[in-house]
Amino acid sequence: MDIVHYSVLMDEVCDYLKPINGDEILVDGTMGEGGHSNMFLSKFPNMKVIGIDTDAVIQNVAKERLKDFGDRVSFENTWFNEFFENFEDYNYERPDRILLDLGISVFHYEKSGRGFTFQKDEPLDMRLNPELLENARDIVNKYDEKELADLIYEYSDEKLSRKIARKICIERDKEPIETTAQLAYIVRGCFPPNKRHGKTHPATRTFQALRIAVNSELNRLDSVLEDALKILKVGGRLGIITFHSLEDRAVKRFFQSRAKQCICPENYPRCVCGGNPEVKRLTKKPIGPSEGELEINPPSRSAKLRVIEKLTEAREILFQEINVC
């Protein structure tokens, strides 16, 4: 079995999510090849893991890797947000720990053949789950110029998004854009000559934007936060690893909102919600990789870990009109 992905922040994840009693249940919401799960199962012999992944191919790699742990590990082939949304349909106890590593596995870049990287000439696909109806080729060849420009800018902050979108539309009128090499060449041509050969490939942001759009990554993140916290046991911990500012911003804002003591509307003259925060932020600032990890695994440089501990069940307050005078 050839494992190609190096799971990031292993020591930090272990420190924050390690079991207290020993027999806790961890949901690894983005299991991939099972690096984090393997660490927990190996270090804590009474811990159980529920592994979620939407990609059946990479999940089979994890199953082979973790087979010696027997019934201590379970697998579900679904999107992580759908698992938490429909948690009651599964026959599992509520978890004590939840981990979401939002990074794309090296497996997808190097072995999937689905066009996640411009380093190889592959079909433009970018679907984490091949059953998704729309792929990157569809977006590049069918969206109008404004839709493309808005998508590229919204999901990557690419300053040349409009120029890139216009060039894509011009080139696809000549012939369909079918491969990663075609798209990378088109995007690179939109940059000044002195910007085409730097450390970061000019097409990096455009490829990121397309991948996010194809897999609805930010929408899935927005929907999972509430549901994951809801099913987590009181006293349990939720850790999320992000890899770009759009993800980290969403996680930071959600954690901050749930750590507030009062959630009453600003025009209320007094607190009626109880004033008790739902969670405690264990990482006021995100945790990044150590110098040692950066030497071993340079792609980990953009990883950020944020962790919260659940203090109480959700505050379900029905705010009614009251006299604010």
Short mmCIF file of the C-alpha atoms (twelve columns), coordinates in Angstrom:
data_MODEL
# 
_entry.id   MODEL 
# 
loop_
_atom_site.group_PDB 
_atom_site.id 
_atom_site.type_symbol 
_atom_site.label_atom_id 
_atom_site.label_alt_id 
_atom_site.label_comp_id 
_atom_site.label_asym_id 
_atom_site.label_seq_id 
_atom_site.Cartn_x 
_atom_site.Cartn_y 
_atom_site.Cartn_z 
_atom_site.pdbx_PDB_model_num 
ATOM 1   C CA . MET A 1   0.000   0.000  0.000   1 
ATOM 2   C CA . ASP A 2   1.480   3.310  -1.126  1 
ATOM 3   C CA . ILE A 3   0.549   6.228  1.141   1 
ATOM 4   C CA . VAL A 4   1.337   9.525  -0.575  1 
ATOM 5   C CA . HIS A 5   -0.253  12.072 1.777   1 
ATOM 6   C CA . TYR A 6   1.425   13.495 4.878   1 
ATOM 7   C CA . SER A 7   -1.277  14.582 7.330   1 
ATOM 8   C CA . VAL A 8   -0.527  18.025 8.747   1 
ATOM 9   C CA . LEU A 9   -0.246  19.237 12.353  1 
ATOM 10  C CA . MET A 10  -0.252  15.705 13.770  1 
ATOM 11  C CA . ASP A 11  1.262   16.647 17.136  1 
ATOM 12  C CA . GLU A 12  -0.951  19.695 17.534  1 
ATOM 13  C CA . VAL A 13  -4.114  17.780 16.627  1 
ATOM 14  C CA . CYS A 14  -3.166  15.068 19.110  1 
ATOM 15  C CA . ASP A 15  -2.540  17.596 21.896  1 
ATOM 16  C CA . TYR A 16  -5.934  19.254 21.497  1 
ATOM 17  C CA . LEU A 17  -8.112  16.261 20.588  1 
ATOM 18  C CA . LYS A 18  -6.545  13.434 22.596  1 
ATOM 19  C CA . PRO A 19  -9.028  11.492 24.752  1 
ATOM 20  C CA . ILE A 20  -9.369  12.186 28.458  1 
ATOM 21  C CA . ASN A 21  -11.010 8.949  29.552  1 
ATOM 22  C CA . GLY A 22  -9.473  6.838  26.822  1 
ATOM 23  C CA . ASP A 23  -12.628 5.448  25.242  1 
ATOM 24  C CA . GLU A 24  -13.832 8.551  23.429  1 
ATOM 25  C CA . ILE A 25  -15.341 8.526  19.942  1 
ATOM 26  C CA . LEU A 26  -13.709 10.645 17.231  1 
ATOM 27  C CA . VAL A 27  -15.368 11.589 13.961  1 
ATOM 28  C CA . ASP A 28  -12.694 12.155 11.333  1 
ATOM 29  C CA . GLY A 29  -14.896 14.090 8.947   1 
ATOM 30  C CA . THR A 30  -12.369 14.209 6.116   1 
ATOM 31  C CA . MET A 31  -10.467 10.971 6.586   1 
ATOM 32  C CA . GLY A 32  -8.604  10.805 3.277   1 
ATOM 33  C CA . GLU A 33  -5.881  8.172  3.523   1 
ATOM 34  C CA . GLY A 34  -6.395  7.979  7.270   1 
ATOM 35  C CA . GLY A 35  -3.289  9.697  8.625   1 
ATOM 36  C CA . HIS A 36  -4.885  11.412 11.607  1 
ATOM 37  C CA . SER A 37  -7.128  8.419  12.328  1 
ATOM 38  C CA . ASN A 38  -4.162  6.070  12.270  1 
ATOM 39  C CA . MET A 39  -2.376  8.281  14.797  1 
ATOM 40  C CA . PHE A 40  -5.319  8.308  17.222  1 
ATOM 41  C CA . LEU A 41  -6.040  4.595  16.900  1 
ATOM 42  C CA . SER A 42  -2.371  3.722  17.424  1 
ATOM 43  C CA . LYS A 43  -1.776  5.990  20.422  1 
ATOM 44  C CA . PHE A 44  -5.055  5.445  22.244  1 
ATOM 45  C CA . PRO A 45  -6.071  1.756  22.205  1 
ATOM 46  C CA . ASN A 46  -9.582  2.335  23.568  1 
ATOM 47  C CA . MET A 47  -10.504 5.162  21.239  1 
ATOM 48  C CA . LYS A 48  -12.940 4.585  18.372  1 
ATOM 49  C CA . VAL A 49  -13.004 6.434  15.054  1 
ATOM 50  C CA . ILE A 50  -15.760 7.097  12.542  1 
ATOM 51  C CA . GLY A 51  -14.134 7.980  9.217   1 
ATOM 52  C CA . ILE A 52  -15.982 10.035 6.626   1 
ATOM 53  C CA . ASP A 53  -14.956 10.611 3.021   1 
ATOM 54  C CA . THR A 54  -16.918 11.313 -0.125  1 
ATOM 55  C CA . ASP A 55  -14.290 9.729  -2.379  1 
ATOM 56  C CA . ALA A 56  -14.700 5.941  -2.383  1 
ATOM 57  C CA . VAL A 57  -11.315 5.447  -4.050  1 
ATOM 58  C CA . ILE A 58  -9.282  7.181  -1.349  1 
ATOM 59  C CA . GLN A 59  -11.497 5.656  1.335   1 
ATOM 60  C CA . ASN A 60  -10.472 2.203  0.147   1 
ATOM 61  C CA . VAL A 61  -6.858  3.222  0.766   1 
ATOM 62  C CA . ALA A 62  -7.794  4.182  4.332   1 
ATOM 63  C CA . LYS A 63  -9.672  0.916  4.848   1 
ATOM 64  C CA . GLU A 64  -6.605  -1.067 3.856   1 
ATOM 65  C CA . ARG A 65  -4.343  1.066  6.034   1 
ATOM 66  C CA . LEU A 66  -6.556  0.766  9.121   1 
ATOM 67  C CA . LYS A 67  -7.791  -2.810 8.726   1 
ATOM 68  C CA . ASP A 68  -5.816  -4.095 11.721  1 
ATOM 69  C CA . PHE A 69  -7.865  -1.889 14.068  1 
ATOM 70  C CA . GLY A 70  -10.954 -3.995 13.418  1 
ATOM 71  C CA . ASP A 71  -14.264 -2.701 14.737  1 
ATOM 72  C CA . ARG A 72  -12.609 0.266  16.436  1 
ATOM 73  C CA . VAL A 73  -12.940 2.113  13.136  1 
ATOM 74  C CA . SER A 74  -16.052 2.574  11.002  1 
ATOM 75  C CA . PHE A 75  -16.363 4.109  7.550   1 
ATOM 76  C CA . GLU A 76  -19.066 6.166  5.856   1 
ATOM 77  C CA . ASN A 77  -18.836 7.134  2.189   1 
ATOM 78  C CA . THR A 78  -20.537 10.536 2.088   1 
ATOM 79  C CA . TRP A 79  -19.854 14.264 2.234   1 
ATOM 80  C CA . PHE A 80  -18.962 15.379 5.755   1 
ATOM 81  C CA . ASN A 81  -21.696 18.019 5.882   1 
ATOM 82  C CA . GLU A 82  -24.325 15.467 4.848   1 
ATOM 83  C CA . PHE A 83  -23.133 13.032 7.514   1 
ATOM 84  C CA . PHE A 84  -23.585 15.569 10.298  1 
ATOM 85  C CA . GLU A 85  -26.856 16.874 8.857   1 
ATOM 86  C CA . ASN A 86  -28.295 13.345 8.830   1 
ATOM 87  C CA . PHE A 87  -26.499 12.067 11.926  1 
ATOM 88  C CA . GLU A 88  -29.681 10.700 13.491  1 
ATOM 89  C CA . ASP A 89  -30.051 8.312  10.546  1 
ATOM 90  C CA . TYR A 90  -26.821 6.560  11.566  1 
ATOM 91  C CA . ASN A 91  -26.530 4.188  14.493  1 
ATOM 92  C CA . TYR A 92  -23.708 6.009  16.275  1 
ATOM 93  C CA . GLU A 93  -23.283 7.553  19.693  1 
ATOM 94  C CA . ARG A 94  -22.639 11.266 19.771  1 
ATOM 95  C CA . PRO A 95  -18.897 11.910 19.393  1 
ATOM 96  C CA . ASP A 96  -16.501 13.351 21.959  1 
ATOM 97  C CA . ARG A 97  -14.118 14.661 19.323  1 
ATOM 98  C CA . ILE A 98  -14.591 15.933 15.768  1 
ATOM 99  C CA . LEU A 99  -11.795 16.695 13.319  1 
ATOM 100 C CA . LEU A 100 -12.226 18.375 9.944   1 
ATOM 101 C CA . ASP A 101 -9.073  18.657 7.842   1 
ATOM 102 C CA . LEU A 102 -10.218 20.749 4.887   1 
ATOM 103 C CA . GLY A 103 -7.074  20.288 2.809   1 
ATOM 104 C CA . ILE A 104 -6.994  18.406 -0.474  1 
ATOM 105 C CA . SER A 105 -5.031  15.176 -0.214  1 
ATOM 106 C CA . VAL A 106 -1.791  14.717 -2.125  1 
ATOM 107 C CA . PHE A 107 -3.524  11.590 -3.420  1 
ATOM 108 C CA . HIS A 108 -5.896  13.773 -5.427  1 
ATOM 109 C CA . TYR A 109 -3.065  15.812 -6.880  1 
ATOM 110 C CA . GLU A 110 -0.774  12.911 -7.722  1 
ATOM 111 C CA . LYS A 111 -2.915  9.814  -8.228  1 
ATOM 112 C CA . SER A 112 -6.543  10.650 -8.913  1 
ATOM 113 C CA . GLY A 113 -6.093  11.727 -12.538 1 
ATOM 114 C CA . ARG A 114 -8.912  14.253 -12.080 1 
ATOM 115 C CA . GLY A 115 -7.102  17.450 -12.938 1 
ATOM 116 C CA . PHE A 116 -6.564  19.009 -9.530  1 
ATOM 117 C CA . THR A 117 -3.103  20.251 -10.495 1 
ATOM 118 C CA . PHE A 118 -1.498  22.046 -13.420 1 
ATOM 119 C CA . GLN A 119 1.690   20.043 -12.800 1 
ATOM 120 C CA . LYS A 120 0.218   17.238 -14.915 1 
ATOM 121 C CA . ASP A 121 -1.752  17.317 -18.147 1 
ATOM 122 C CA . GLU A 122 -5.037  15.703 -17.124 1 
ATOM 123 C CA . PRO A 123 -8.730  16.092 -17.990 1 
ATOM 124 C CA . LEU A 124 -10.313 19.132 -16.321 1 
ATOM 125 C CA . ASP A 125 -12.491 17.474 -13.704 1 
ATOM 126 C CA . MET A 126 -11.670 18.421 -10.069 1 
ATOM 127 C CA . ARG A 127 -14.551 16.470 -8.541  1 
ATOM 128 C CA . LEU A 128 -13.755 14.949 -5.149  1 
ATOM 129 C CA . ASN A 129 -16.746 12.710 -5.767  1 
ATOM 130 C CA . PRO A 130 -17.027 11.585 -9.414  1 
ATOM 131 C CA . GLU A 131 -20.804 11.365 -9.000  1 
ATOM 132 C CA . LEU A 132 -21.133 15.163 -8.894  1 
ATOM 133 C CA . LEU A 133 -22.935 16.353 -12.013 1 
ATOM 134 C CA . GLU A 134 -20.789 19.404 -12.814 1 
ATOM 135 C CA . ASN A 135 -17.022 19.359 -13.245 1 
ATOM 136 C CA . ALA A 136 -14.385 22.013 -13.937 1 
ATOM 137 C CA . ARG A 137 -14.568 21.472 -17.691 1 
ATOM 138 C CA . ASP A 138 -18.287 22.294 -17.617 1 
ATOM 139 C CA . ILE A 139 -17.684 25.532 -15.717 1 
ATOM 140 C CA . VAL A 140 -14.822 26.688 -17.932 1 
ATOM 141 C CA . ASN A 141 -16.677 25.991 -21.168 1 
ATOM 142 C CA . LYS A 142 -20.265 26.904 -20.257 1 
ATOM 143 C CA . TYR A 143 -20.286 29.793 -17.777 1 
ATOM 144 C CA . ASP A 144 -20.527 33.263 -19.282 1 
ATOM 145 C CA . GLU A 145 -17.691 35.739 -18.868 1 
ATOM 146 C CA . LYS A 146 -19.162 37.573 -15.871 1 
ATOM 147 C CA . GLU A 147 -20.007 34.337 -14.047 1 
ATOM 148 C CA . LEU A 148 -16.466 33.082 -14.563 1 
ATOM 149 C CA . ALA A 149 -14.879 36.345 -13.442 1 
ATOM 150 C CA . ASP A 150 -17.045 36.545 -10.334 1 
ATOM 151 C CA . LEU A 151 -16.372 32.905 -9.437  1 
ATOM 152 C CA . ILE A 152 -12.607 33.216 -9.815  1 
ATOM 153 C CA . TYR A 153 -12.497 36.412 -7.763  1 
ATOM 154 C CA . GLU A 154 -14.884 35.270 -5.023  1 
ATOM 155 C CA . TYR A 155 -13.123 31.971 -4.401  1 
ATOM 156 C CA . SER A 156 -9.503  33.066 -4.776  1 
ATOM 157 C CA . ASP A 157 -9.225  36.885 -4.625  1 
ATOM 158 C CA . GLU A 158 -7.502  36.713 -8.007  1 
ATOM 159 C CA . LYS A 159 -6.943  40.333 -9.076  1 
ATOM 160 C CA . LEU A 160 -6.814  39.411 -12.770 1 
ATOM 161 C CA . SER A 161 -10.079 37.474 -12.633 1 
ATOM 162 C CA . ARG A 162 -11.816 39.540 -15.313 1 
ATOM 163 C CA . LYS A 163 -8.889  39.376 -17.706 1 
ATOM 164 C CA . ILE A 164 -8.617  35.620 -17.142 1 
ATOM 165 C CA . ALA A 165 -12.345 35.086 -17.684 1 
ATOM 166 C CA . ARG A 166 -12.281 37.077 -20.914 1 
ATOM 167 C CA . LYS A 167 -9.278  35.131 -22.214 1 
ATOM 168 C CA . ILE A 168 -10.949 31.816 -21.343 1 
ATOM 169 C CA . CYS A 169 -14.056 32.818 -23.308 1 
ATOM 170 C CA . ILE A 170 -11.965 33.869 -26.317 1 
ATOM 171 C CA . GLU A 171 -9.973  30.640 -26.351 1 
ATOM 172 C CA . ARG A 172 -12.920 28.295 -25.821 1 
ATOM 173 C CA . ASP A 173 -14.594 29.792 -28.911 1 
ATOM 174 C CA . LYS A 174 -11.645 28.441 -30.898 1 
ATOM 175 C CA . GLU A 175 -11.719 24.994 -29.291 1 
ATOM 176 C CA . PRO A 176 -13.093 23.490 -26.052 1 
ATOM 177 C CA . ILE A 177 -10.810 23.737 -23.026 1 
ATOM 178 C CA . GLU A 178 -10.492 20.113 -21.977 1 
ATOM 179 C CA . THR A 179 -7.239  19.723 -20.040 1 
ATOM 180 C CA . THR A 180 -5.296  21.254 -17.177 1 
ATOM 181 C CA . ALA A 181 -2.409  22.121 -19.498 1 
ATOM 182 C CA . GLN A 182 -4.705  24.125 -21.778 1 
ATOM 183 C CA . LEU A 183 -6.181  26.090 -18.892 1 
ATOM 184 C CA . ALA A 184 -2.849  26.706 -17.175 1 
ATOM 185 C CA . TYR A 185 -1.378  28.022 -20.434 1 
ATOM 186 C CA . ILE A 186 -4.312  30.382 -20.959 1 
ATOM 187 C CA . VAL A 187 -4.153  31.748 -17.417 1 
ATOM 188 C CA . ARG A 188 -0.391  32.193 -17.442 1 
ATOM 189 C CA . GLY A 189 -0.692  34.257 -20.619 1 
ATOM 190 C CA . CYS A 190 -2.833  36.783 -18.738 1 
ATOM 191 C CA . PHE A 191 0.072   37.720 -16.467 1 
ATOM 192 C CA . PRO A 192 2.924   40.106 -17.301 1 
ATOM 193 C CA . PRO A 193 6.086   38.262 -18.427 1 
ATOM 194 C CA . ASN A 194 7.888   39.066 -15.165 1 
ATOM 195 C CA . LYS A 195 5.072   37.406 -13.154 1 
ATOM 196 C CA . ARG A 196 4.900   34.123 -15.063 1 
ATOM 197 C CA . HIS A 197 7.788   32.248 -13.491 1 
ATOM 198 C CA . GLY A 198 7.702   33.031 -9.773  1 
ATOM 199 C CA . LYS A 199 7.445   30.678 -6.807  1 
ATOM 200 C CA . THR A 200 3.684   30.441 -7.215  1 
ATOM 201 C CA . HIS A 201 2.310   29.357 -10.583 1 
ATOM 202 C CA . PRO A 202 0.030   32.045 -12.086 1 
ATOM 203 C CA . ALA A 203 -2.806  29.517 -12.416 1 
ATOM 204 C CA . THR A 204 -2.801  28.540 -8.727  1 
ATOM 205 C CA . ARG A 205 -5.635  30.837 -7.680  1 
ATOM 206 C CA . THR A 206 -7.797  30.047 -10.697 1 
ATOM 207 C CA . PHE A 207 -7.445  26.308 -10.101 1 
ATOM 208 C CA . GLN A 208 -8.322  26.811 -6.429  1 
ATOM 209 C CA . ALA A 209 -11.443 28.775 -7.348  1 
ATOM 210 C CA . LEU A 210 -12.637 26.129 -9.787  1 
ATOM 211 C CA . ARG A 211 -12.071 23.316 -7.285  1 
ATOM 212 C CA . ILE A 212 -13.987 25.179 -4.581  1 
ATOM 213 C CA . ALA A 213 -16.857 25.831 -6.984  1 
ATOM 214 C CA . VAL A 214 -17.029 22.275 -8.328  1 
ATOM 215 C CA . ASN A 215 -17.177 20.735 -4.857  1 
ATOM 216 C CA . SER A 216 -19.216 23.499 -3.160  1 
ATOM 217 C CA . GLU A 217 -16.490 23.585 -0.513  1 
ATOM 218 C CA . LEU A 218 -17.432 26.831 1.226   1 
ATOM 219 C CA . ASN A 219 -21.140 26.027 1.205   1 
ATOM 220 C CA . ARG A 220 -20.403 22.645 2.772   1 
ATOM 221 C CA . LEU A 221 -18.232 24.285 5.422   1 
ATOM 222 C CA . ASP A 222 -20.922 26.829 6.273   1 
ATOM 223 C CA . SER A 223 -23.547 24.114 6.660   1 
ATOM 224 C CA . VAL A 224 -21.407 21.683 8.666   1 
ATOM 225 C CA . LEU A 225 -20.360 24.053 11.460  1 
ATOM 226 C CA . GLU A 226 -23.761 24.267 13.106  1 
ATOM 227 C CA . ASP A 227 -24.572 20.576 12.676  1 
ATOM 228 C CA . ALA A 228 -21.199 19.309 13.908  1 
ATOM 229 C CA . LEU A 229 -21.382 21.418 17.058  1 
ATOM 230 C CA . LYS A 230 -24.949 20.270 17.667  1 
ATOM 231 C CA . ILE A 231 -24.114 16.545 17.753  1 
ATOM 232 C CA . LEU A 232 -20.862 16.986 19.708  1 
ATOM 233 C CA . LYS A 233 -21.162 15.962 23.348  1 
ATOM 234 C CA . VAL A 234 -20.908 18.654 26.021  1 
ATOM 235 C CA . GLY A 235 -17.254 18.725 27.044  1 
ATOM 236 C CA . GLY A 236 -16.274 17.531 23.577  1 
ATOM 237 C CA . ARG A 237 -13.904 19.287 21.211  1 
ATOM 238 C CA . LEU A 238 -14.120 20.328 17.577  1 
ATOM 239 C CA . GLY A 239 -10.920 20.970 15.634  1 
ATOM 240 C CA . ILE A 240 -10.813 22.351 12.106  1 
ATOM 241 C CA . ILE A 241 -7.761  22.661 9.863   1 
ATOM 242 C CA . THR A 242 -8.046  25.241 7.083   1 
ATOM 243 C CA . PHE A 243 -5.717  26.019 4.200   1 
ATOM 244 C CA . HIS A 244 -6.822  29.364 2.814   1 
ATOM 245 C CA . SER A 245 -8.229  32.609 4.147   1 
ATOM 246 C CA . LEU A 246 -11.813 32.022 2.981   1 
ATOM 247 C CA . GLU A 247 -12.085 28.848 5.053   1 
ATOM 248 C CA . ASP A 248 -10.263 30.253 8.054   1 
ATOM 249 C CA . ARG A 249 -12.419 33.377 8.083   1 
ATOM 250 C CA . ALA A 250 -15.624 31.313 8.146   1 
ATOM 251 C CA . VAL A 251 -14.376 29.089 10.976  1 
ATOM 252 C CA . LYS A 252 -13.056 32.032 12.996  1 
ATOM 253 C CA . ARG A 253 -16.350 33.922 12.779  1 
ATOM 254 C CA . PHE A 254 -18.415 30.891 13.737  1 
ATOM 255 C CA . PHE A 255 -16.216 30.068 16.727  1 
ATOM 256 C CA . GLN A 256 -16.296 33.701 17.870  1 
ATOM 257 C CA . SER A 257 -20.080 33.883 17.607  1 
ATOM 258 C CA . ARG A 258 -20.549 30.737 19.702  1 
ATOM 259 C CA . ALA A 259 -18.092 31.915 22.336  1 
ATOM 260 C CA . LYS A 260 -20.020 35.143 22.973  1 
ATOM 261 C CA . GLN A 261 -21.586 35.422 26.406  1 
ATOM 262 C CA . CYS A 262 -24.707 37.174 25.176  1 
ATOM 263 C CA . ILE A 263 -26.430 36.569 21.848  1 
ATOM 264 C CA . CYS A 264 -29.409 38.874 22.381  1 
ATOM 265 C CA . PRO A 265 -30.212 41.478 19.696  1 
ATOM 266 C CA . GLU A 266 -28.444 44.796 20.245  1 
ATOM 267 C CA . ASN A 267 -31.707 46.668 20.838  1 
ATOM 268 C CA . TYR A 268 -32.646 44.498 23.838  1 
ATOM 269 C CA . PRO A 269 -32.434 46.473 27.116  1 
ATOM 270 C CA . ARG A 270 -31.464 43.369 29.089  1 
ATOM 271 C CA . CYS A 271 -30.081 39.890 28.489  1 
ATOM 272 C CA . VAL A 272 -32.683 37.127 28.101  1 
ATOM 273 C CA . CYS A 273 -30.448 34.387 26.651  1 
ATOM 274 C CA . GLY A 274 -28.750 33.468 29.918  1 
ATOM 275 C CA . GLY A 275 -25.427 35.038 29.048  1 
ATOM 276 C CA . ASN A 276 -23.526 31.754 29.045  1 
ATOM 277 C CA . PRO A 277 -21.238 31.031 26.081  1 
ATOM 278 C CA . GLU A 278 -21.884 27.827 24.168  1 
ATOM 279 C CA . VAL A 279 -18.203 27.103 23.547  1 
ATOM 280 C CA . LYS A 280 -14.741 28.007 24.761  1 
ATOM 281 C CA . ARG A 281 -12.117 28.857 22.177  1 
ATOM 282 C CA . LEU A 282 -9.012  26.839 23.013  1 
ATOM 283 C CA . THR A 283 -7.031  28.559 20.263  1 
ATOM 284 C CA . LYS A 284 -7.587  32.316 20.281  1 
ATOM 285 C CA . LYS A 285 -5.163  32.453 17.354  1 
ATOM 286 C CA . PRO A 286 -4.788  29.619 14.845  1 
ATOM 287 C CA . ILE A 287 -2.033  27.051 15.348  1 
ATOM 288 C CA . GLY A 288 0.376   26.664 12.438  1 
ATOM 289 C CA . PRO A 289 3.046   24.082 11.598  1 
ATOM 290 C CA . SER A 290 6.328   23.931 13.475  1 
ATOM 291 C CA . GLU A 291 9.645   24.638 11.794  1 
ATOM 292 C CA . GLY A 292 10.356  20.923 11.886  1 
ATOM 293 C CA . GLU A 293 7.154   20.102 10.040  1 
ATOM 294 C CA . LEU A 294 7.804   22.789 7.454   1 
ATOM 295 C CA . GLU A 295 11.147  21.189 6.670   1 
ATOM 296 C CA . ILE A 296 9.574   17.762 6.230   1 
ATOM 297 C CA . ASN A 297 6.338   18.876 4.572   1 
ATOM 298 C CA . PRO A 298 6.562   22.352 2.953   1 
ATOM 299 C CA . PRO A 299 2.907   22.325 1.718   1 
ATOM 300 C CA . SER A 300 1.841   22.440 5.387   1 
ATOM 301 C CA . ARG A 301 2.857   26.124 5.535   1 
ATOM 302 C CA . SER A 302 -0.703  27.326 4.924   1 
ATOM 303 C CA . ALA A 303 -2.367  24.988 7.458   1 
ATOM 304 C CA . LYS A 304 -4.184  26.589 10.408  1 
ATOM 305 C CA . LEU A 305 -5.805  24.716 13.286  1 
ATOM 306 C CA . ARG A 306 -8.604  26.185 15.400  1 
ATOM 307 C CA . VAL A 307 -10.215 24.275 18.279  1 
ATOM 308 C CA . ILE A 308 -13.238 24.847 20.511  1 
ATOM 309 C CA . GLU A 309 -14.640 22.974 23.506  1 
ATOM 310 C CA . LYS A 310 -18.402 22.663 23.865  1 
ATOM 311 C CA . LEU A 311 -19.623 24.005 27.210  1 
ATOM 312 C CA . THR A 312 -23.378 23.609 26.878  1 
ATOM 313 C CA . GLU A 313 -26.088 22.627 24.439  1 
ATOM 314 C CA . ALA A 314 -27.163 25.241 21.895  1 
ATOM 315 C CA . ARG A 315 -28.995 28.257 23.226  1 
ATOM 316 C CA . GLU A 316 -32.340 28.066 21.471  1 
ATOM 317 C CA . ILE A 317 -33.878 31.363 22.477  1 
ATOM 318 C CA . LEU A 318 -37.052 32.621 20.850  1 
ATOM 319 C CA . PHE A 319 -36.521 36.366 20.742  1 
ATOM 320 C CA . GLN A 320 -39.827 38.173 20.949  1 
ATOM 321 C CA . GLU A 321 -40.696 41.800 20.524  1 
ATOM 322 C CA . ILE A 322 -40.229 43.658 23.790  1 
ATOM 323 C CA . ASN A 323 -40.477 47.273 24.742  1 
ATOM 324 C CA . VAL A 324 -37.012 48.761 24.284  1 
ATOM 325 C CA . CYS A 325 -37.990 52.232 25.491  1 
# 
